[in-house]
Amino acid sequence: MKNKYTYVWVSFVVLVFGIIFIPRIIERMQSGTVVQKDRMSRLSFIESNGERKKVPEFSFINQDSLVITNKDYLGKVYVVEFFFTTCPSICPIMSRNLVEIKNEFKDFQNFGVASFTINPEYDTPIVLKEYAEKYGITNLDWHLLTGERDKIYELANKGFYIIAKEAPEVPGGFEHSGMFALVDKNGFMRSRLDAANNPMIYYRGTITEDQGENKEGEKEQISILKEDIKRLLKE
């Protein structure tokens, strides 16, 4: 008799659970909110050889001729880009997007930007200073950095896995990806997960929010970069 009552009680609980919760779960799965909420609720660490990818040590000169190292960014969330001032194509878009991002977080002393030139022979501190003035880059936590060419290329290609190289056949003479990297307060590279539950790793810096997408159908990622910066600032 006892087993009979136990069976009835378990059946009742299962029935109530099914009536109340199953429709909600199905609805959320159909709308994509279950996966999306899980994917959006945390930012993944980028890994290399099974270890969390940390920004390598670096030391360069900024637009004010001051020495800036990776240690100056510890305790800050920051965005990294590789660019050059004479770029005739994607760099102006990237710079405008970064200005917009920096202005949105202008009241946060623990947010910054690191812009590394891939044409350091031309982009001296004086040239970088003029470029900063042209784009209204006045924040003290945004450093436009120049230095030894080989060290910058090593930082780009090996440190961040962001393409940066001389390419005489392309407009401007240099090839780079136009991607932004996001770094947390402890110097680790971070990103959200994509639809396949893999780290995005980078954020496309060559499309504005107003555009929505480019002619190749690639969607803008500045809006989600802003969201992810906010998440890291709260950590």
N, CA, C and O of each residue as an XYZ file, in Angstrom:
940
protein
N       0.835     -1.209      0.000
C       0.000      0.000      0.000
C       0.875      1.267      0.000
O       0.597      2.251     -0.686
N       1.948      1.188      0.807
C       2.836      2.341      0.885
C       3.447      2.662     -0.471
O       3.548      3.827     -0.857
N       3.858      1.605     -1.201
C       4.447      1.812     -2.527
C       3.450      2.415     -3.499
O       3.805      3.198     -4.380
N       2.197      2.034     -3.316
C       1.143      2.562     -4.187
C       0.994      4.058     -3.992
O       0.898      4.815     -4.959
N       0.975      4.490     -2.708
C       0.833      5.923     -2.427
C       2.065      6.696     -2.918
O       1.946      7.814     -3.420
N       3.230      6.096     -2.768
C       4.461      6.740     -3.251
C       4.400      6.948     -4.755
O       4.778      8.005     -5.260
N       3.924      5.937     -5.464
C       3.799      6.027     -6.914
C       2.828      7.120     -7.312
O       3.080      7.882     -8.245
N       1.723      7.189     -6.601
C       0.721      8.223     -6.898
C       1.292      9.605     -6.646
O       1.063     10.524     -7.432
N       2.038      9.763     -5.552
C       2.617     11.067     -5.214
C       3.658     11.510     -6.253
O       3.665     12.666     -6.675
N       4.533     10.587     -6.661
C       5.532     10.906     -7.663
C       4.875     11.275     -8.988
O       5.304     12.209     -9.667
N       3.839     10.538     -9.345
C       3.129     10.821    -10.596
C       2.495     12.200    -10.553
O       2.467     12.915    -11.555
N       1.985     12.567     -9.381
C       1.350     13.877     -9.230
C       2.373     15.000     -9.401
O       2.103     16.006    -10.057
N       3.562     14.813     -8.796
C       4.617     15.827     -8.899
C       5.069     15.985    -10.354
O       5.243     17.104    -10.837
N       5.259     14.862    -11.043
C       5.670     14.900    -12.443
C       4.634     15.605    -13.297
O       4.972     16.387    -14.186
N       3.360     15.320    -13.018
C       2.272     15.941    -13.776
C       2.253     17.446    -13.570
O       2.104     18.205    -14.527
N       2.404     17.880    -12.324
C       2.398     19.322    -12.028
C       3.584     20.010    -12.696
O       3.446     21.094    -13.262
N       4.755     19.366    -12.626
C       5.946     19.928    -13.261
C       5.742     20.090    -14.765
O       6.114     21.104    -15.356
N       5.142     19.066    -15.364
C       4.900     19.103    -16.798
C       3.946     20.200    -17.193
O       4.149     20.881    -18.198
N       2.896     20.374    -16.398
C       1.885     21.391    -16.715
C       2.456     22.793    -16.585
O       2.177     23.662    -17.411
N       3.261     23.018    -15.541
C       3.728     24.367    -15.234
C       4.989     24.746    -16.004
O       5.067     25.833    -16.577
N       5.975     23.849    -16.017
C       7.306     24.231    -16.488
C       7.621     23.834    -17.920
O       8.325     24.571    -18.612
N       7.124     22.693    -18.388
C       7.487     22.246    -19.728
C       7.101     23.250    -20.804
O       7.923     23.531    -21.677
N       5.884     23.809    -20.786
C       5.541     24.810    -21.813
C       6.468     26.013    -21.800
O       6.788     26.563    -22.853
N       6.904     26.427    -20.609
C       7.810     27.574    -20.520
C       9.165     27.251    -21.128
O       9.747     28.069    -21.840
N       9.665     26.045    -20.841
C      10.960     25.644    -21.379
C      10.908     25.577    -22.895
O      11.816     26.044    -23.582
N       9.818     24.980    -23.416
C       9.665     24.865    -24.873
C       9.613     26.243    -25.512
O      10.236     26.487    -26.546
N       8.860     27.143    -24.883
C       8.735     28.501    -25.423
C      10.081     29.203    -25.465
O      10.408     29.863    -26.450
N      10.867     29.063    -24.396
C      12.167     29.716    -24.348
C      13.146     29.106    -25.346
O      13.964     29.811    -25.937
N      13.053     27.784    -25.526
C      13.936     27.142    -26.498
C      13.602     27.580    -27.909
O      14.493     27.805    -28.728
N      12.296     27.701    -28.191
C      11.885     28.121    -29.522
C      12.313     29.555    -29.816
O      12.654     29.892    -30.949
N      12.293     30.386    -28.792
C      12.672     31.786    -28.985
C      14.173     31.988    -28.913
O      14.687     33.054    -29.250
N      14.879     30.938    -28.466
C      16.332     31.038    -28.398
C      16.839     31.660    -27.125
O      18.045     31.869    -26.994
N      15.965     31.969    -26.169
C      16.394     32.675    -24.976
C      17.178     31.804    -24.026
O      18.009     32.320    -23.278
N      16.950     30.501    -24.023
C      17.706     29.622    -23.133
C      19.178     29.630    -23.516
O      20.047     29.861    -22.675
N      19.451     29.379    -24.787
C      20.825     29.359    -25.260
C      21.430     30.749    -25.179
O      22.577     30.918    -24.765
N      20.656     31.732    -25.574
C      21.182     33.089    -25.618
C      21.535     33.571    -24.220
O      22.584     34.183    -24.025
N      20.674     33.304    -23.249
C      20.951     33.780    -21.905
C      22.208     33.138    -21.361
O      23.025     33.812    -20.734
N      22.380     31.834    -21.592
C      23.571     31.141    -21.118
C      24.811     31.677    -21.823
O      25.856     31.864    -21.200
N      24.688     31.922    -23.122
C      25.823     32.383    -23.895
C      26.204     33.808    -23.540
O      27.381     34.168    -23.568
N      25.207     34.621    -23.205
C      25.450     36.025    -22.954
C      25.815     36.290    -21.501
O      26.321     37.367    -21.186
N      25.570     35.327    -20.598
C      25.713     35.578    -19.180
C      27.165     35.583    -18.727
O      27.457     36.042    -17.622
N      28.081     35.086    -19.547
C      29.475     35.055    -19.146
C      30.359     35.302    -20.364
O      29.970     35.073    -21.509
N      31.555     35.775    -20.068
C      32.527     36.000    -21.120
C      33.629     34.963    -20.993
O      34.178     34.751    -19.912
N      33.941     34.327    -22.095
C      34.909     33.246    -22.083
C      36.336     33.789    -22.039
O      36.616     34.883    -22.531
N      37.219     33.013    -21.448
C      38.647     33.286    -21.547
C      39.145     32.683    -22.861
O      38.737     31.585    -23.237
N      40.014     33.393    -23.548
C      40.633     32.855    -24.741
C      41.777     31.945    -24.295
O      42.569     32.322    -23.432
N      41.867     30.768    -24.870
C      42.895     29.827    -24.460
C      43.884     29.544    -25.586
O      43.534     29.575    -26.766
N      45.113     29.269    -25.199
C      46.164     28.867    -26.126
C      46.957     27.743    -25.474
O      47.518     27.910    -24.392
N      46.996     26.588    -26.149
C      47.669     25.402    -25.599
C      47.128     25.029    -24.223
O      47.872     24.612    -23.335
N      45.819     25.189    -24.070
C      45.171     24.783    -22.835
C      45.286     25.776    -21.699
O      44.815     25.501    -20.596
N      45.902     26.926    -21.938
C      46.050     27.929    -20.889
C      45.373     29.233    -21.305
O      45.278     29.553    -22.490
N      44.907     29.970    -20.311
C      44.273     31.252    -20.596
C      45.279     32.207    -21.230
O      46.409     32.356    -20.764
N      44.836     32.843    -22.300
C      45.709     33.727    -23.071
C      45.834     35.081    -22.380
O      44.851     35.802    -22.204
N      47.057     35.404    -21.998
C      47.319     36.683    -21.345
C      48.113     37.581    -22.274
O      48.935     37.103    -23.056
N      47.872     38.878    -22.192
C      48.595     39.835    -23.032
C      50.076     39.784    -22.667
O      50.420     39.902    -21.491
N      50.958     39.610    -23.649
C      52.400     39.575    -23.351
C      52.881     40.922    -22.825
O      52.219     41.946    -22.992
N      54.026     40.898    -22.197
C      54.614     42.156    -21.757
C      54.999     43.000    -22.973
O      55.487     42.477    -23.975
N      54.777     44.297    -22.871
C      55.179     45.208    -23.947
C      55.578     46.544    -23.352
O      55.199     46.880    -22.230
N      56.337     47.291    -24.110
C      56.754     48.620    -23.699
C      56.971     49.460    -24.951
O      57.860     49.180    -25.755
N      56.138     50.503    -25.106
C      56.220     51.357    -26.283
C      56.061     52.823    -25.866
O      55.847     53.136    -24.695
N      56.173     53.705    -26.854
C      56.052     55.148    -26.619
C      54.705     55.635    -27.140
O      54.294     55.267    -28.240
N      54.021     56.457    -26.356
C      52.704     56.940    -26.801
C      52.802     58.299    -27.483
O      53.894     58.817    -27.714
N      51.653     58.859    -27.798
C      51.588     60.115    -28.553
C      52.152     61.303    -27.781
O      52.414     62.355    -28.364
N      52.338     61.140    -26.479
C      52.935     62.202    -25.662
C      54.389     61.896    -25.316
O      54.979     62.522    -24.435
N      54.963     60.909    -26.037
C      56.358     60.494    -25.841
C      56.610     59.902    -24.460
O      57.722     59.977    -23.935
N      55.577     59.319    -23.880
C      55.703     58.647    -22.588
C      55.802     57.141    -22.796
O      55.174     56.591    -23.701
N      56.587     56.482    -21.963
C      56.710     55.027    -22.034
C      55.472     54.394    -21.398
O      55.134     54.669    -20.246
N      54.810     53.542    -22.174
C      53.605     52.847    -21.705
C      53.850     51.347    -21.810
O      54.295     50.855    -22.847
N      53.558     50.623    -20.729
C      53.737     49.174    -20.729
C      52.407     48.487    -20.434
O      51.413     49.138    -20.116
N      52.410     47.168    -20.545
C      51.203     46.405    -20.229
C      50.790     46.595    -18.784
O      49.611     46.459    -18.454
N      51.738     46.908    -17.920
C      51.424     47.089    -16.495
C      50.567     48.330    -16.265
O      49.829     48.408    -15.283
N      50.668     49.303    -17.179
C      49.854     50.512    -17.048
C      48.371     50.214    -17.253
O      47.513     51.009    -16.869
N      48.074     49.060    -17.863
C      46.683     48.696    -18.130
C      46.114     47.724    -17.099
O      44.923     47.415    -17.139
N      46.943     47.237    -16.179
C      46.423     46.335    -15.155
C      45.407     47.066    -14.289
O      45.624     48.208    -13.884
N      44.312     46.401    -14.017
C      43.222     47.031    -13.279
C      42.227     47.733    -14.174
O      41.236     48.288    -13.698
N      42.492     47.708    -15.492
C      41.590     48.332    -16.458
C      41.082     47.292    -17.457
O      41.796     46.358    -17.823
N      39.856     47.472    -17.882
C      39.340     46.769    -19.050
C      39.763     47.608    -20.257
O      39.599     48.828    -20.241
N      40.302     46.977    -21.298
C      40.703     47.793    -22.439
C      40.553     47.059    -23.766
O      40.545     45.830    -23.834
N      40.434     47.867    -24.816
C      40.311     47.376    -26.186
C      41.635     47.600    -26.896
O      42.269     48.644    -26.747
N      42.044     46.601    -27.672
C      43.308     46.669    -28.410
C      43.035     46.687    -29.909
O      42.187     45.942    -30.400
N      43.751     47.538    -30.630
C      43.678     47.555    -32.096
C      45.075     47.736    -32.670
O      45.980     48.224    -31.993
N      45.238     47.336    -33.929
C      46.461     47.600    -34.677
C      46.056     48.381    -35.916
O      45.160     47.969    -36.653
N      46.718     49.509    -36.143
C      46.293     50.449    -37.177
C      47.513     51.180    -37.714
O      48.637     50.894    -37.301
N      47.303     52.130    -38.639
C      48.350     53.073    -39.027
C      47.690     54.337    -39.541
O      46.610     54.287    -40.131
N      48.332     55.457    -39.319
C      47.679     56.754    -39.517
C      47.392     57.079    -40.976
O      46.494     57.870    -41.267
N      48.146     56.476    -41.902
C      47.933     56.774    -43.325
C      47.035     55.738    -43.995
O      46.925     55.716    -45.221
N      46.412     54.906    -43.227
C      45.526     53.874    -43.773
C      44.382     54.516    -44.552
O      43.668     55.359    -44.009
N      44.196     54.135    -45.807
C      43.165     54.766    -46.632
C      41.819     54.053    -46.601
O      40.883     54.473    -47.280
N      41.712     52.987    -45.826
C      40.491     52.176    -45.904
C      39.800     51.999    -44.548
O      38.919     52.785    -44.199
N      40.186     50.985    -43.790
C      39.397     50.605    -42.612
C      39.766     51.366    -41.337
O      38.938     51.473    -40.433
N      40.979     51.891    -41.245
C      41.403     52.533    -39.999
C      40.533     53.721    -39.580
O      40.213     53.842    -38.397
N      40.140     54.595    -40.499
C      39.261     55.694    -40.085
C      37.954     55.204    -39.460
O      37.458     55.800    -38.504
N      37.401     54.117    -40.002
C      36.173     53.552    -39.428
C      36.456     53.011    -38.042
O      35.686     53.247    -37.110
N      37.554     52.289    -37.899
C      37.925     51.745    -36.603
C      38.132     52.854    -35.577
O      37.683     52.741    -34.437
N      38.802     53.913    -35.976
C      39.074     55.016    -35.056
C      37.784     55.685    -34.604
O      37.622     55.996    -33.424
N      36.863     55.906    -35.543
C      35.588     56.529    -35.174
C      34.789     55.625    -34.231
O      34.148     56.104    -33.295
N      34.834     54.322    -34.485
C      34.132     53.396    -33.599
C      34.735     53.411    -32.200
O      34.014     53.367    -31.204
N      36.062     53.472    -32.132
C      36.707     53.496    -30.825
C      36.440     54.800    -30.088
O      36.295     54.806    -28.865
N      36.375     55.900    -30.820
C      36.024     57.176    -30.196
C      34.626     57.092    -29.595
O      34.397     57.553    -28.477
N      33.703     56.508    -30.330
C      32.339     56.346    -29.831
C      32.319     55.472    -28.581
O      31.638     55.784    -27.604
N      33.074     54.376    -28.620
C      33.135     53.476    -27.462
C      33.756     54.186    -26.263
O      33.236     54.108    -25.150
N      34.857     54.872    -26.492
C      35.535     55.550    -25.380
C      34.659     56.632    -24.792
O      34.639     56.814    -23.575
N      33.938     57.352    -25.625
C      33.051     58.391    -25.112
C      31.922     57.807    -24.256
O      31.483     58.425    -23.286
N      31.465     56.624    -24.624
C      30.405     55.990    -23.839
C      30.897     55.612    -22.448
O      30.118     55.571    -21.496
N      32.197     55.335    -22.335
C      32.760     54.934    -21.042
C      33.715     55.988    -20.489
O      34.642     55.671    -19.744
N      33.479     57.233    -20.860
C      34.386     58.315    -20.466
C      34.428     58.536    -18.960
O      35.407     59.076    -18.444
N      33.389     58.130    -18.253
C      33.351     58.339    -16.800
C      33.961     57.168    -16.028
O      33.976     57.169    -14.797
N      34.463     56.174    -16.759
C      35.052     55.003    -16.115
C      36.577     55.107    -16.173
O      37.172     55.021    -17.247
N      37.197     55.292    -15.018
C      38.653     55.405    -14.972
C      39.332     54.056    -15.168
O      40.543     53.991    -15.380
N      38.552     52.977    -15.095
C      39.130     51.640    -15.277
C      38.824     51.070    -16.658
O      38.718     49.856    -16.827
N      38.683     51.962    -17.650
C      38.541     51.535    -19.040
C      39.524     52.305    -19.905
O      39.718     53.506    -19.718
N      40.147     51.611    -20.857
C      41.111     52.275    -21.724
C      41.169     51.656    -23.111
O      40.466     50.691    -23.410
N      42.017     52.227    -23.944
C      42.224     51.746    -25.313
C      43.730     51.736    -25.586
O      44.452     52.640    -25.166
N      44.190     50.711    -26.289
C      45.587     50.636    -26.725
C      45.612     50.475    -28.235
O      45.163     49.460    -28.765
N      46.141     51.484    -28.928
C      46.219     51.471    -30.392
C      47.687     51.383    -30.794
O      48.467     52.298    -30.530
N      48.057     50.279    -31.435
C      49.445     50.056    -31.836
C      49.591     50.304    -33.342
O      48.889     49.687    -34.143
N      50.484     51.188    -33.720
C      50.704     51.431    -35.139
C      51.537     50.310    -35.743
O      52.473     49.817    -35.114
N      51.199     49.911    -36.953
C      51.978     48.896    -37.662
C      52.907     49.549    -38.690
O      53.540     48.868    -39.498
N      52.974     50.881    -38.639
C      53.902     51.627    -39.492
C      54.699     52.596    -38.621
O      54.606     53.812    -38.790
N      55.484     52.049    -37.687
C      56.153     52.902    -36.705
C      57.216     53.822    -37.293
O      57.529     54.856    -36.702
N      57.778     53.463    -38.451
C      58.783     54.335    -39.065
C      58.185     55.698    -39.414
O      58.857     56.725    -39.314
N      56.937     55.696    -39.818
C      56.262     56.957    -40.155
C      55.501     57.517    -38.959
O      55.504     58.724    -38.718
N      54.850     56.629    -38.215
C      53.989     57.068    -37.113
C      54.798     57.329    -35.850
O      54.815     56.522    -34.921
N      55.458     58.461    -35.842
C      56.212     58.916    -34.675
C      55.240     59.488    -33.647
O      54.067     59.689    -33.964
N      55.698     59.756    -32.421
C      54.804     60.375    -31.442
C      54.149     61.663    -31.944
O      52.986     61.929    -31.643
N      54.889     62.453    -32.701
C      54.319     63.703    -33.225
C      53.172     63.407    -34.184
O      52.121     64.044    -34.118
N      53.375     62.437    -35.077
C      52.329     62.062    -36.036
C      51.127     61.480    -35.297
O      49.985     61.784    -35.640
N      51.371     60.652    -34.293
C      50.283     60.061    -33.515
C      49.516     61.136    -32.742
O      48.300     61.043    -32.577
N      50.229     62.143    -32.278
C      49.583     63.249    -31.573
C      48.646     64.004    -32.513
O      47.533     64.362    -32.128
N      49.087     64.241    -33.724
C      48.246     64.918    -34.702
C      47.026     64.070    -35.047
O      45.922     64.589    -35.215
N      47.239     62.755    -35.152
C      46.133     61.843    -35.446
C      45.120     61.869    -34.301
O      43.913     61.888    -34.540
N      45.606     61.869    -33.068
C      44.728     61.922    -31.901
C      43.892     63.200    -31.902
O      42.701     63.169    -31.591
N      44.513     64.308    -32.248
C      43.788     65.582    -32.299
C      42.749     65.569    -33.414
O      41.658     66.118    -33.263
N      43.091     64.947    -34.520
C      42.161     64.872    -35.656
C      40.885     64.133    -35.288
O      39.795     64.524    -35.707
N      41.015     63.066    -34.508
C      39.853     62.252    -34.155
C      39.284     62.572    -32.773
O      38.377     61.891    -32.294
N      39.810     63.585    -32.154
C      39.273     63.980    -30.850
C      39.614     63.010    -29.748
O      38.833     62.801    -28.820
N      40.798     62.413    -29.858
C      41.238     61.469    -28.822
C      41.969     62.265    -27.747
O      43.136     62.623    -27.904
N      41.275     62.528    -26.672
C      41.839     63.358    -25.608
C      41.944     62.625    -24.283
O      42.565     63.130    -23.347
N      41.350     61.446    -24.186
C      41.339     60.728    -22.922
C      42.735     60.210    -22.566
O      43.462     59.712    -23.426
N      43.093     60.335    -21.300
C      44.419     59.932    -20.844
C      44.613     58.421    -20.871
O      45.747     57.943    -20.851
N      43.526     57.668    -20.917
C      43.615     56.212    -20.911
C      43.567     55.614    -22.313
O      43.364     54.411    -22.475
N      43.753     56.456    -23.321
C      43.845     55.962    -24.699
C      45.234     56.301    -25.212
O      45.552     57.463    -25.463
N      46.054     55.272    -25.363
C      47.427     55.466    -25.807
C      47.603     54.972    -27.239
O      47.273     53.830    -27.560
N      48.128     55.844    -28.090
C      48.515     55.475    -29.450
C      50.007     55.176    -29.386
O      50.810     56.055    -29.072
N      50.374     53.936    -29.682
C      51.711     53.466    -29.341
C      52.569     53.153    -30.560
O      52.095     52.600    -31.552
N      53.846     53.521    -30.458
C      54.809     53.262    -31.508
C      56.105     52.768    -30.892
O      56.328     52.921    -29.691
N      56.954     52.178    -31.709
C      58.206     51.634    -31.189
C      58.897     50.803    -32.240
O      58.769     51.066    -33.435
N      59.637     49.789    -31.795
C      60.368     48.940    -32.734
C      59.400     48.107    -33.562
O      58.505     47.451    -33.029
N      59.596     48.149    -34.868
C      58.691     47.478    -35.801
C      58.546     45.993    -35.495
O      57.428     45.482    -35.428
N      59.656     45.300    -35.310
C      59.598     43.854    -35.099
C      58.845     43.494    -33.824
O      58.127     42.495    -33.784
N      59.008     44.296    -32.795
C      58.321     44.016    -31.530
C      56.815     44.232    -31.668
O      56.016     43.493    -31.092
N      56.440     45.247    -32.435
C      55.005     45.499    -32.653
C      54.393     44.359    -33.456
O      53.298     43.891    -33.143
N      55.098     43.915    -34.487
C      54.579     42.821    -35.314
C      54.509     41.514    -34.526
O      53.592     40.714    -34.713
N      55.480     41.309    -33.650
C      55.449     40.102    -32.823
C      54.266     40.151    -31.861
O      53.594     39.144    -31.635
N      54.020     41.328    -31.300
C      52.875     41.490    -30.400
C      51.570     41.230    -31.140
O      50.673     40.571    -30.614
N      51.467     41.746    -32.356
C      50.244     41.565    -33.140
C      50.048     40.108    -33.549
O      49.016     39.503    -33.261
N      51.046     39.560    -34.219
C      50.900     38.241    -34.845
C      51.006     37.079    -33.866
O      50.334     36.062    -34.041
N      51.837     37.215    -32.845
C      52.015     36.131    -31.885
C      51.311     36.401    -30.555
O      50.791     35.486    -29.917
N      51.304     37.659    -30.153
C      50.676     37.999    -28.878
C      49.166     37.993    -28.932
O      48.499     37.503    -28.021
N      48.626     38.551    -30.023
C      47.169     38.638    -30.168
C      46.631     37.799    -31.320
O      45.417     37.654    -31.459
N      47.511     37.245    -32.147
C      47.103     36.506    -33.345
C      46.267     37.377    -34.278
O      45.360     36.895    -34.956
N      46.590     38.664    -34.298
C      45.932     39.605    -35.198
C      46.902     39.919    -36.339
O      48.033     40.339    -36.092
N      46.475     39.721    -37.561
C      47.350     39.897    -38.722
C      47.845     41.338    -38.824
O      47.062     42.285    -38.758
N      49.158     41.482    -38.986
C      49.764     42.786    -39.226
C      51.050     42.558    -39.995
O      51.976     41.918    -39.496
N      51.108     43.080    -41.205
C      52.315     42.878    -42.015
C      52.359     43.889    -43.142
O      51.351     44.500    -43.498
N      53.550     44.050    -43.693
C      53.696     44.896    -44.869
C      53.119     44.162    -46.075
O      53.291     42.953    -46.228
N      52.435     44.914    -46.921
C      51.828     44.318    -48.112
C      51.757     45.395    -49.199
O      50.737     46.072    -49.324
N      52.812     45.561    -49.974
C      52.869     46.612    -50.984
C      51.739     46.555    -51.998
O      51.412     47.563    -52.623
N      51.138     45.373    -52.164
C      50.098     45.214    -53.183
C      48.733     45.741    -52.750
O      47.835     45.868    -53.583
N      48.556     46.052    -51.451
C      47.254     46.524    -50.976
C      47.314     48.029    -50.740
O      48.395     48.570    -50.509
N      46.165     48.719    -50.794
C      46.152     50.161    -50.557
C      46.747     50.510    -49.197
O      46.362     49.941    -48.176
N      47.679     51.441    -49.194
C      48.304     51.848    -47.946
C      49.590     51.114    -47.641
O      50.413     51.597    -46.864
N      49.776     49.934    -48.254
C      51.023     49.206    -48.104
C      51.120     48.284    -46.905
O      52.168     47.686    -46.664
N      50.027     48.162    -46.145
C      50.041     47.286    -44.976
C      48.738     46.501    -44.915
O      47.676     46.987    -45.303
N      48.850     45.271    -44.415
C      47.663     44.429    -44.262
C      47.396     44.186    -42.783
O      48.299     43.827    -42.027
N      46.147     44.384    -42.383
C      45.750     44.083    -41.008
C      44.270     43.745    -41.007
O      43.545     44.074    -41.946
N      43.827     43.085    -39.940
C      42.494     42.477    -39.948
C      41.363     43.434    -39.632
O      40.226     43.200    -40.041
N      41.651     44.501    -38.916
C      40.571     45.403    -38.525
C      39.758     44.898    -37.355
O      38.641     45.363    -37.127
N      40.306     43.945    -36.606
C      39.604     43.400    -35.457
C      40.039     44.086    -34.164
O      41.165     44.569    -34.049
N      39.123     44.118    -33.194
C      39.428     44.597    -31.856
C      39.547     43.404    -30.913
O      38.783     42.444    -31.022
N      40.496     43.463    -29.995
C      40.612     42.461    -28.940
C      40.179     43.104    -27.626
O      40.397     44.295    -27.405
N      39.570     42.312    -26.768
C      39.085     42.802    -25.476
C      39.885     42.142    -24.358
O      40.055     40.923    -24.336
N      40.373     42.966    -23.429
C      41.231     42.480    -22.345
C      40.606     42.860    -21.005
O      40.102     43.970    -20.834
N      40.648     41.916    -20.055
C      40.043     42.205    -18.752
C      41.044     42.876    -17.807
O      42.180     43.152    -18.191
N      40.615     43.133    -16.580
C      41.429     43.896    -15.628
C      42.713     43.188    -15.223
O      43.652     43.822    -14.741
N      42.752     41.881    -15.417
C      43.933     41.103    -15.051
C      44.841     40.796    -16.232
O      45.817     40.058    -16.098
N      44.514     41.371    -17.401
C      45.358     41.201    -18.564
C      45.061     39.981    -19.405
O      45.881     39.592    -20.237
N      43.880     39.355    -19.202
C      43.508     38.180    -19.985
C      42.585     38.583    -21.135
O      41.712     39.436    -20.976
N      42.793     37.958    -22.290
C      41.910     38.190    -23.429
C      40.571     37.507    -23.179
O      40.522     36.362    -22.729
N      39.491     38.215    -23.474
C      38.156     37.684    -23.219
C      37.255     37.933    -24.428
O      37.522     38.823    -25.236
N      36.186     37.141    -24.547
C      35.153     37.389    -25.559
C      33.919     36.596    -25.189
O      33.977     35.690    -24.358
N      32.812     36.935    -25.804
C      31.592     36.159    -25.601
C      31.625     34.923    -26.482
O      32.492     34.788    -27.346
N      30.680     34.025    -26.261
C      30.586     32.810    -27.058
C      29.675     33.040    -28.248
O      28.707     33.795    -28.161
N      29.984     32.388    -29.361
C      29.156     32.529    -30.551
C      28.022     31.505    -30.536
O      27.831     30.798    -29.546
N      27.281     31.430    -31.622
C      26.120     30.542    -31.687
C      26.505     29.070    -31.537
O      25.678     28.254    -31.130
N      27.746     28.728    -31.862
C      28.214     27.347    -31.739
C      28.876     27.088    -30.389
O      29.476     26.036    -30.169
N      28.757     28.070    -29.486
C      29.302     27.961    -28.133
C      30.835     28.001    -28.118
O      31.471     27.456    -27.215
N      31.410     28.647    -29.119
C      32.854     28.845    -29.172
C      33.176     30.322    -28.956
O      32.369     31.176    -29.321
N      34.325     30.646    -28.378
C      34.688     32.056    -28.186
C      34.778     32.787    -29.517
O      35.362     32.280    -30.476
N      34.200     33.977    -29.570
C      34.330     34.801    -30.773
C      35.773     35.234    -30.985
O      36.224     35.375    -32.122
N      36.490     35.443    -29.899
C      37.888     35.880    -29.827
C      38.035     37.363    -30.142
O      38.582     38.108    -29.329
N      37.552     37.816    -31.324
C      37.708     39.205    -31.715
C      36.357     39.843    -32.028
O      35.341     39.166    -32.182
N      36.389     41.178    -32.114
C      35.198     41.960    -32.450
C      35.504     42.780    -33.704
O      36.530     43.455    -33.782
N      34.611     42.710    -34.668
C      34.824     43.401    -35.945
C      34.759     44.910    -35.728
O      33.750     45.439    -35.261
N      35.843     45.587    -36.072
C      35.908     47.029    -35.830
C      35.670     47.876    -37.054
O      35.816     49.097    -37.003
N      35.303     47.240    -38.166
C      35.248     47.947    -39.449
C      33.838     48.276    -39.917
O      33.646     48.748    -41.038
N      32.847     48.028    -39.059
C      31.457     48.334    -39.410
C      30.850     49.144    -38.280
O      31.003     48.793    -37.110
N      30.170     50.217    -38.617
C      29.539     51.044    -37.595
C      28.172     50.490    -37.224
O      27.574     49.714    -37.969
N      27.694     50.904    -36.061
C      26.361     50.481    -35.638
C      25.299     50.974    -36.609
O      24.313     50.281    -36.856
N      25.494     52.159    -37.156
C      24.515     52.715    -38.097
C      24.428     51.885    -39.377
O      23.356     51.757    -39.968
N      25.552     51.327    -39.798
C      25.556     50.499    -41.008
C      24.774     49.208    -40.802
O      24.042     48.767    -41.689
N      24.934     48.609    -39.630
C      24.272     47.342    -39.362
C      25.042     46.161    -39.899
O      25.310     45.204    -39.173
N      25.400     46.222    -41.174
C      26.228     45.186    -41.791
C      26.889     45.763    -43.026
O      26.474     46.807    -43.528
N      27.926     45.080    -43.522
C      28.608     45.552    -44.726
C      28.069     44.845    -45.964
O      27.134     44.049    -45.875
N      28.654     45.135    -47.100
C      28.140     44.576    -48.347
C      28.371     43.072    -48.455
O      27.740     42.396    -49.268
N      29.286     42.550    -47.623
C      29.504     41.100    -47.605
C      28.523     40.383    -46.682
O      28.545     39.157    -46.565
N      27.670     41.160    -46.031
C      26.688     40.567    -45.129
C      27.196     40.361    -43.720
O      26.497     39.772    -42.896
N      28.401     40.832    -43.421
C      28.933     40.723    -42.061
C      28.268     41.768    -41.173
O      28.191     42.941    -41.538
N      27.794     41.344    -40.019
C      27.059     42.236    -39.129
C      28.007     43.004    -38.213
O      29.095     42.533    -37.884
N      27.571     44.195    -37.808
C      28.396     45.008    -36.919
C      28.498     44.341    -35.551
O      27.593     43.622    -35.127
N      29.620     44.593    -34.864
C      29.837     43.992    -33.554
C      30.223     45.025    -32.500
O      30.627     44.671    -31.392
N      30.097     46.294    -32.850
C      30.415     47.350    -31.890
C      29.427     47.339    -30.729
O      29.807     47.561    -29.579
N      28.167     47.081    -31.036
C      27.148     47.083    -29.974
C      27.400     45.969    -28.961
O      27.246     46.184    -27.759
N      27.788     44.774    -29.434
C      28.029     43.697    -28.484
C      29.364     43.901    -27.763
O      29.528     43.451    -26.629
N      30.308     44.570    -28.406
C      31.556     44.905    -27.712
C      31.263     45.829    -26.529
O      31.826     45.653    -25.448
N      30.391     46.803    -26.730
C      30.005     47.694    -25.631
C      29.372     46.907    -24.486
O      29.667     47.146    -23.315
N      28.498     45.967    -24.842
C      27.853     45.156    -23.816
C      28.876     44.352    -23.026
O      28.767     44.224    -21.807
N      29.864     43.814    -23.719
C      30.856     42.971    -23.062
C      31.826     43.797    -22.218
O      32.314     43.325    -21.191
N      32.102     45.016    -22.644
C      32.914     45.919    -21.818
C      32.203     46.177    -20.500
O      32.824     46.155    -19.437
N      30.895     46.421    -20.572
C      30.116     46.669    -19.356
C      30.186     45.481    -18.405
O      30.297     45.651    -17.191
N      30.118     44.270    -18.973
C      30.182     43.060    -18.140
C      31.534     42.959    -17.416
O      31.596     42.661    -16.224
N      32.606     43.214    -18.165
C      33.928     43.103    -17.553
C      34.164     44.198    -16.522
O      34.845     43.970    -15.522
N      33.617     45.365    -16.750
C      33.781     46.453    -15.772
C      33.124     46.113    -14.442
O      33.524     46.634    -13.401
N      32.117     45.241    -14.469
C      31.422     44.849    -13.242
C      32.098     43.701    -12.518
O      31.773     43.419    -11.365
N      33.029     43.038    -13.175
C      33.699     41.895    -12.544
C      34.669     42.342    -11.465
O      35.317     41.507    -10.833
